[in-house]
Amino acid sequence: MSVLLLADHDKGELSPATARLVAAASQLGPVDLLVVAENPDNIAAAAAQIAGVRIVQVVKAAETAESITNSLESLAQRYQSVSASASSVGKDVIPRLAAKLDIQPVTDVVEILGPNRFTRPIYAGNALETLTDPQPKHLLTFRASAFRPAASGNAAPVENLDLSVNSAARFLAAHRTESDTPDLATAQIVIGGGVSVGSAEGFQLIEKLGKTLGAAVGATRAAVDAGYAPNDWQIGQTGKIIAPDLYIAIGISGALQHLAGIQGAKKIFAINTDAEAPLVKIADVALIGDLFEIVPQLIAELEKHGLKR
């Protein structure tokens, strides 16, 4: 069963999530990777190195939801499965494609049990649903954090496609948070701050710990809504779903929406003044106390042991 997979990329570079998506899609059959970008050369070259990719197909077009959807629609008839990441792009594009093809999508897949059997979270991540998709063609989104990345070392051919994918939408501007920290969705260590951090200045302490550990930095929705952290740091049901080896939760009580976003974390380390907080109760290790006393001490100890980055 052949699979068309939409490559995840940003700022002209292939996202680390794409290797995880290829690992997932490869369980269904040979993977053809589609790159839709205005400047696709570097993205396509990186994509061709991922093991399991049969061919990289390139469409040079504006990176709007409409042009991406049109590109997928033009190629969809060749494949039994069309897939993308369960990211903001995938959540925008796959429903559009589903409407055009009159196919019910299967979203947020975290495990593949067979050619048409999948597992996905439901009820805000509190339960897992196993379903069978009887449709002859499958539209899928994969939760990248649920899969280990595919290896590199491949040399897949790159094919430039001449498709008419004109979009009525026009890109105006991008507003970004510049950061040199690892990608939040695929980082091995993530540090999250809650509304208890108190201010945007308080989050500088969280960022300093992140730089010391080489970790990604995230925040709860309450902290984002309060203006303490940017939107793209939000972790949870309505933010980014993470599955790091270690999650350090600082000043986070543990609302259900946030817990839904961190269920894939292998180890949880919580710092909180409330020993009865829901997140503290599920943490593997917890320190009860004032974060503004504990975190500076933690940074100092890490730097003393040579972990400053």
FENLIN-V499141 format. One record per pair of residues at least 12 apart in sequence whose C-alpha atoms are under 7 Angstrom apart, sorted by the first residue. I is the first residue (numbers start at 1). GAP is how many residues later the second one is. Records with the same first field share a line. If there is no record, write none. Layout:
BEGIN
I = GAP, GAP
END
This chain:
BEGIN
1 = 27, 28, 79
2 = 27, 28, 29, 77, 78, 79
3 = 22, 26, 27, 28, 29, 76, 77, 78, 79
4 = 27, 28, 29, 30, 75, 77, 78, 79
5 = 26, 27, 28, 29, 77, 78, 79
6 = 27, 28, 29, 77, 78
7 = 26, 27, 28
12 = 27, 30, 31
13 = 29, 30
14 = 29, 32, 33
17 = 127, 169
19 = 31, 130, 131
20 = 124, 127, 128, 129, 130
21 = 64, 121, 123
22 = 30, 128
23 = 124, 125, 126, 127
24 = 123
26 = 26
28 = 87
30 = 24
31 = 21, 22, 23
32 = 21, 22, 23, 24
33 = 20, 22, 23, 24
34 = 22, 23, 24
35 = 22, 23, 24
36 = 22, 23, 24, 25, 27, 32
37 = 22, 23, 24, 25, 26
38 = 22, 23, 24, 25
39 = 21
40 = 20
44 = 12, 114
48 = 106, 107, 108, 109
49 = 103, 104, 105, 106, 107
50 = 100, 101, 102, 103, 104
51 = 99, 100, 101, 102, 103
53 = 103
54 = 102
55 = 101, 102, 103
56 = 100, 101, 102, 103
57 = 101, 102, 103, 104
58 = 101, 102, 103
59 = 101, 102, 103, 104
64 = 105
65 = 27, 28
66 = 101
67 = 98, 99, 100
69 = 24, 27, 28
70 = 95
71 = 94
73 = 24
80 = 56, 57, 58
81 = 56, 57, 58
82 = 56, 57, 58
83 = 56, 57, 58
84 = 56, 57, 58
85 = 56, 57, 58, 59
86 = 21, 22, 55, 56, 57
90 = 51
105 = 33, 34, 35
106 = 33, 34, 35
107 = 33, 34, 35
108 = 12, 33, 34, 35
109 = 32, 33, 34
110 = 32, 33, 36
116 = 16, 17, 18
117 = 13, 14, 15, 16
118 = 12, 13, 14
119 = 12
124 = 113, 133, 136
125 = 135
145 = 40, 41, 97, 98
146 = 97
177 = 53
181 = 33, 34, 35
182 = 33, 34
183 = 33
184 = 32, 33
185 = 55, 56, 57
186 = 56
187 = 28, 29, 57
188 = 56, 57, 58
189 = 26, 27, 55, 56, 57, 58
190 = 25, 26, 27, 28, 54, 56, 57, 58
191 = 19, 24, 25, 26, 27, 56, 57, 58
192 = 25, 26, 27, 56, 57, 58
193 = 13, 25, 26, 27, 56, 57, 58, 59
194 = 25, 26, 29, 56, 57, 58
195 = 27, 28, 56
196 = 55
197 = 54
199 = 29
200 = 27, 28, 29
203 = 25
209 = 90
211 = 98
212 = 87, 95, 96, 97
213 = 94
214 = 95
217 = 16
218 = 15, 16, 17
219 = 14, 15, 16
220 = 14, 15, 38
221 = 13
235 = 23, 26
236 = 21, 22, 23, 24, 25, 26
237 = 20, 21, 23, 24
240 = 21
241 = 20, 21
242 = 19, 20, 22, 23
243 = 19, 21, 22
244 = 21, 22
245 = 20, 21, 22
246 = 19, 20, 21, 22
247 = 18, 20, 21, 22
248 = 20, 21, 22
249 = 20, 21, 22
250 = 20, 21, 22, 41
251 = 20, 21, 40
252 = 20
253 = 24, 25, 26
254 = 23, 24, 25
267 = 17
268 = 15, 16, 17
269 = 14, 15, 16, 17
270 = 13, 15, 16, 17
271 = 15, 16, 17, 18, 20
272 = 15, 16, 17, 18, 19
273 = 15, 16, 17
274 = 14
275 = 13
END
